[in-house]
Structures are given as structure tokens and as C-alpha cells.
Amino acid sequence: MISGSGGEVHGGGTEFTAEGMEVVLREACEVASLDSTGAELLRLGSNAVYRLASLPVIVRIARDRAVLAEMERAVGVARWLETVSFPATRVLAGVAQPIAVRGLVVTFWESVQEREEYATIGELADLLRQFHWLEEPESLRLPYFDPLAKLSASLDGLNDVSEEDRSFLEERAAKLAKEYDRLDFVLPFGLIHGDANIGNVLRHRDGHAVLIDLDGLALAPREWDLILTAIYYDRYGWHTKAQYAEFVHRYGFDLMNWPGYETLADLRELMMVAWIGHQVGTSDRFAAEFARRMRSLRTGEGRDTWGAF
């Protein structure tokens, strides 16, 4: 169900800035009969994420205007996960959503707690193991995850990087596509989160860990949900050896021992670099990070200096 702004998502003139999103937030809350006064902007990236002051509610405004179907699916997924008592973020009840405001897609979620507190690597492993046992209902119509198509679309939209950098990324993608097609996955095919990492597991106010960011749920080899934790440890040093060992122990599989690990790691890494490339025109910080990552891809060095986003 889509509500607000005539039920259509289309291009608009609202800039994706803190000032522009305040207007969208206010209008979306009016449609949902919520009070946006004093709302706190938590982040401005792929989404503008706000915490309302009046109620324990999180409001997400998607930067990409073409995510209506994706967000409708995310709302449906959240409602399904609640019916099976899986510990995940809950969509706000009593609000018909997503809501379209000024061509942007807005969703409302129950706030996990009053401040952001991440859970542990071990709890992420526990949640993924439980999550991967779930059998999704056909009514959700989850898509099959095609990383090569996703990467190709991302590279096609890189308009703010040099032609030299873009050509390098495209050549690397073509090489990895051939390697990916030869991979022999060993874990079962099925439900994946799509962006499983420590940044998407929060501590609930009652103490338990919950999985958030349900936009990317799809059907794919389960290795995709393990790769980020592995490369965060192995390539970037964002996790310690002990943390990764706990993750492996509690999930029950070490992706780094799988022969296809390096190819999957290279492909996931390239997707991360392309994402940063889309942000180059928004700030000097993103431009510097993209340059740093491109140097690493070309030289094979310096990955331990990457910033986490």
C-alpha cells in the first residue's frame, strides 16, 4: 500500500540535504499523523534517518527514488518476521506505508532504543544462523540476488568519477564476473539479508539483539551473508581475530576456508568501492575515500586505511 502524494513516486526538485529532508520529514509525518517537532537526524547517506522526539519512532527517507517496490517488500518482510517472532526491526503499526512525499519514499519503524548501541559479532552470527533457517512465504515474492547485475547497474551510474577510474572498475568487474560464474557454493541457497554486518545489528532496549535494514532481503547462496564479516576482519582490520573466531564458532562455518572466498571478497569489495564512487560529488570526505580505495585496488596495498561508512 502506498499513501501520500497521489500514490506515485516520480522525480522531484527536493535536494537530498539536511534542509531538504526536514521538509520531507515534516510532510510525511503530517500524512502519518505524527509529530516531527524536535526530530534528530541520525544519518544522511543512502537514507536520511530520523528519530522522532515525540514517540519512539524511526523515519527513513530513501535517497533513491526508484525503491518503491523494494520498500513495499521491506515493510512486508518486517511484518512477516514479526509473525514468526524473529528478532528484527518492526514496522510502525497503524500507518499505511510506504508514503511518497515529493517523489521520495518514506517508511516508519519502531525505535529499537533511545540511542544506537550495536550488538556483538557473536550475536550477529546467532541471528544469521537463525535467519538462514527461515523459509520465506511465497507471498513475499523475494527476488533472486544477482550481484553481477547489481554491480553493472552501479558502475553505469558512476557519473562523478574519472573515465580512467570507471574503465578500471569495469575491467575488474568483467574479470570477476567470469570467476564468479565458476564458483561452487557449498551453503544452501535461500533467504539472505543482503547486507549482513555488525552495523545492522542493534541492541534492543530490553537487551536482546535485533536485525535491522531489511531492504535487501533476497534469495541467494548464504555465503553472501558471511562475506562482509570475513573481509571486515581479513582485509580492513575492522574486526579482531578473536571477534572473527567467535563469529565462525557461533555460525558454524568459516567462509575464509572456502575456495571461492577470494573471488567473493573481491566482488563484494568492488561493490563497496562503487557505492563510495556514487557519493564522490557530495563531499570532500567521500572523494578522498574513493581515491584511497582506488589506490588499494590498483596496488593491492593500504586496505587497512579504509574508512568505515
C-alpha positions in Angstrom: 0.0 0.0 0.0 1.4 3.4 -1.0 0.0 6.5 0.5 0.5 10.3 0.1 1.4 12.4 -2.8 -1.1 10.8 -5.1 0.4 7.3 -4.6 3.1 7.9 -7.2 6.9 8.1 -6.9 8.4 10.3 -9.5 11.2 12.9 -9.9 11.1 16.0 -7.8 13.2 19.0 -7.1 13.9 18.3 -3.4 17.6 18.2 -2.8 18.9 15.3 -0.6 20.3 17.6 2.1 19.6 18.0 5.8 17.5 21.1 4.9 15.6 19.4 2.1 14.9 16.3 4.1 13.5 18.3 7.0 10.7 19.4 4.7 10.0 15.8 3.5 10.1 14.6 7.1 7.6 17.2 8.2 5.2 16.5 5.4 5.5 12.7 5.8 4.8 12.9 9.5 1.7 15.1 8.8 0.4 12.3 6.4 1.0 9.7 9.1 -0.5 11.9 11.9 2.9 12.0 13.7 4.7 15.0 15.3 8.1 15.7 13.7 9.0 18.6 16.2 12.5 18.1 17.5 13.3 15.1 15.4 17.0 14.1 15.4 18.8 13.4 12.1 20.9 10.3 12.8 22.5 9.9 9.4 22.3 11.1 5.8 23.6 8.5 3.4 21.6 6.0 1.3 18.7 7.1 3.5 18.0 10.1 5.7 17.3 8.5 9.1 15.5 10.5 11.8 14.5 9.7 15.4 11.3 11.4 16.4 11.3 13.2 19.8 7.6 12.7 20.4 7.4 8.9 20.0 9.9 6.0 19.8 9.8 6.1 16.0 12.5 6.0 13.3 11.7 7.6 10.0 13.7 6.6 6.9 13.7 8.6 3.7 15.3 6.8 0.7 17.7 8.8 -1.5 17.0 6.5 -4.5 13.6 7.5 -5.9 13.2 4.1 -7.6 12.9 2.0 -4.5 9.1 1.9 -4.0 8.8 -1.8 -4.8 11.8 -2.5 -2.6 10.4 -0.6 0.3 7.0 -2.2 -0.1 8.7 -5.5 0.1 10.7 -4.5 3.2 7.6 -3.5 5.0 6.0 -6.8 4.1 9.1 -8.7 5.2 9.2 -6.9 8.6 5.5 -7.8 9.2 6.2 -11.4 8.3 9.3 -11.6 10.6 7.1 -10.3 13.4 4.6 -13.1 12.9 7.4 -15.7 13.2 8.9 -13.9 16.3 12.2 -13.3 14.6 14.2 -10.5 16.4 14.2 -7.8 13.7 13.2 -4.2 13.4 9.4 -3.7 13.5 7.5 -1.5 11.1 5.3 1.0 12.9 1.7 -0.3 13.2 -1.3 1.7 12.2 0.4 3.6 9.4 -0.3 2.8 5.7 3.2 2.8 4.2 5.5 3.4 2.3 4.5 7.0 1.9 5.6 9.0 -1.1 6.4 12.7 -0.4 7.9 15.0 -3.0 8.9 11.9 -5.1 10.8 10.3 -2.2 9.8 7.1 -0.4 9.3 7.3 3.4 8.9 4.5 5.9 8.2 4.4 9.7 9.8 2.0 12.1 9.7 1.3 15.9 12.8 2.7 17.6 14.9 -0.1 19.0 16.1 2.1 21.8 16.8 5.8 22.6 20.4 5.6 21.5 22.3 3.5 18.9 24.1 0.6 20.6 25.5 -2.2 18.3 25.3 -5.8 19.4 28.3 -8.2 19.2 29.8 -10.2 16.4 28.7 -13.3 18.1 25.1 -12.1 18.3 25.3 -11.3 14.5 26.3 -14.9 13.9 23.5 -16.2 16.1 20.9 -14.1 14.2 22.2 -15.1 10.8 22.1 -18.8 11.7 18.5 -18.5 12.9 17.6 -16.3 9.9 19.0 -18.7 7.4 16.8 -21.5 8.8 13.6 -19.5 8.0 11.6 -20.4 5.0 10.0 -17.3 3.5 6.4 -17.4 2.3 5.9 -17.2 -1.5 3.6 -14.2 -1.0 6.7 -12.0 -0.3 7.9 -12.5 -3.9 11.5 -12.1 -2.9 13.9 -11.5 -5.8 16.9 -13.6 -6.7 20.0 -11.7 -5.9 22.2 -11.2 -8.9 25.4 -9.4 -7.8 26.7 -9.1 -11.3 23.6 -7.2 -12.5 23.7 -5.1 -9.3 27.3 -4.2 -9.9 26.8 -3.4 -13.6 24.0 -1.1 -12.8 26.1 0.6 -10.1 29.0 1.2 -12.5 26.7 2.5 -15.2 25.6 5.3 -12.8 29.1 6.4 -11.8 29.0 9.9 -13.3 31.3 11.8 -10.9 34.4 9.8 -11.2 37.1 10.0 -13.9 36.8 8.0 -17.1 40.1 6.3 -16.2 38.8 5.1 -12.8 35.5 4.0 -14.3 37.2 2.0 -17.0 39.4 0.3 -14.4 36.4 -0.7 -12.3 34.5 -2.0 -15.4 37.5 -4.1 -16.4 37.9 -5.5 -12.9 34.1 -6.3 -12.9 34.3 -8.1 -16.2 37.2 -10.3 -14.9 35.3 -11.1 -11.6 32.1 -11.9 -13.5 33.9 -14.8 -15.2 35.4 -16.0 -11.9 32.0 -15.7 -10.1 30.3 -17.9 -12.8 32.7 -20.7 -11.9 32.1 -20.6 -8.2 30.9 -23.8 -6.4 28.8 -22.6 -3.5 28.6 -25.1 -0.6 26.0 -23.5 1.7 22.3 -23.9 1.0 20.6 -21.5 -1.4 17.8 -19.5 0.3 16.9 -16.4 2.2 19.7 -13.8 2.8 19.7 -10.4 4.5 21.9 -8.9 1.7 23.9 -6.5 3.9 24.7 -8.6 7.0 27.3 -6.8 9.0 27.7 -5.5 12.6 26.3 -2.1 11.6 22.9 -3.7 11.0 22.6 -5.5 14.4 21.4 -3.2 17.2 20.8 -3.8 20.9 17.1 -3.5 21.8 16.1 -1.6 24.9 15.3 -4.9 26.6 18.8 -6.2 25.9 18.4 -8.6 23.0 20.0 -8.1 19.6 17.8 -7.3 16.6 18.5 -7.3 12.8 17.7 -4.0 11.0 17.8 -2.7 7.4 15.5 -5.2 5.7 15.6 -3.5 2.3 17.9 -6.1 0.6 16.3 -9.4 1.6 16.6 -11.8 -1.3 17.2 -15.4 -2.3 20.8 -16.3 -2.9 23.7 -18.6 -1.7 24.1 -18.0 2.0 27.8 -17.2 1.6 26.7 -13.7 0.7 25.6 -13.0 4.3 29.0 -14.1 5.6 31.4 -12.2 3.3 31.2 -8.8 4.9 32.2 -10.0 8.4 35.1 -12.0 6.8 36.5 -9.1 4.8 36.0 -6.6 7.6 38.4 -8.8 9.6 40.7 -10.1 6.9 41.1 -7.0 4.6 40.3 -3.9 6.6 41.0 -4.8 10.2 37.6 -3.6 11.4 37.2 -6.8 13.4 39.8 -8.6 15.6 41.0 -12.1 15.1 39.1 -13.1 18.3 35.9 -11.5 17.1 36.0 -13.3 13.8 36.8 -16.6 15.5 33.7 -16.1 17.7 31.6 -15.4 14.6 32.8 -18.6 12.9 32.2 -20.7 16.0 28.7 -19.4 16.6 27.6 -19.5 13.0 29.3 -22.8 12.3 31.2 -22.1 9.1 34.4 -20.3 8.2 34.0 -18.7 4.8 37.7 -18.0 4.6 38.3 -21.7 4.2 36.1 -22.0 1.2 37.9 -22.0 -2.2 35.7 -19.3 -3.6 36.4 -16.8 -0.8 38.8 -14.5 -2.6 36.6 -14.1 -5.6 33.5 -13.4 -3.5 35.6 -11.0 -1.4 36.9 -9.2 -4.5 33.4 -8.8 -5.9 31.9 -7.6 -2.6 34.7 -5.2 -2.2 34.2 -3.8 -5.7 30.6 -3.2 -4.9 31.7 -1.2 -1.8 34.1 0.9 -3.9 31.4 1.6 -6.4 29.0 2.7 -3.7 31.6 5.2 -2.4 32.0 6.4 -6.0 28.4 7.4 -6.1 29.0 9.7 -3.1 32.1 11.4 -4.6 30.2 14.6 -5.6 28.6 15.0 -2.2 31.7 15.8 0.0 35.4 16.0 0.1 35.4 13.2 2.6 33.8 10.8 0.1 36.1 12.0 -2.7 39.2 11.3 -0.6 37.9 7.9 0.5 37.2 6.9 -3.1 40.7 7.9 -4.2 42.1 5.9 -1.3 40.2 2.8 -2.3 41.1 3.1 -5.9 44.8 3.2 -5.0 44.3 0.0 -3.0 42.6 -1.8 -5.9 45.4 -0.8 -8.2 48.3 -1.6 -5.9 46.9 -4.2 -3.6 48.0 -2.2 -0.6 46.5 0.2 2.0 43.2 -1.6 2.7 43.8 -1.2 6.4 43.5 2.6 6.0 39.9 2.4 4.6 37.3 4.3 6.5 34.1 2.6 7.6 30.8 4.0 6.3 
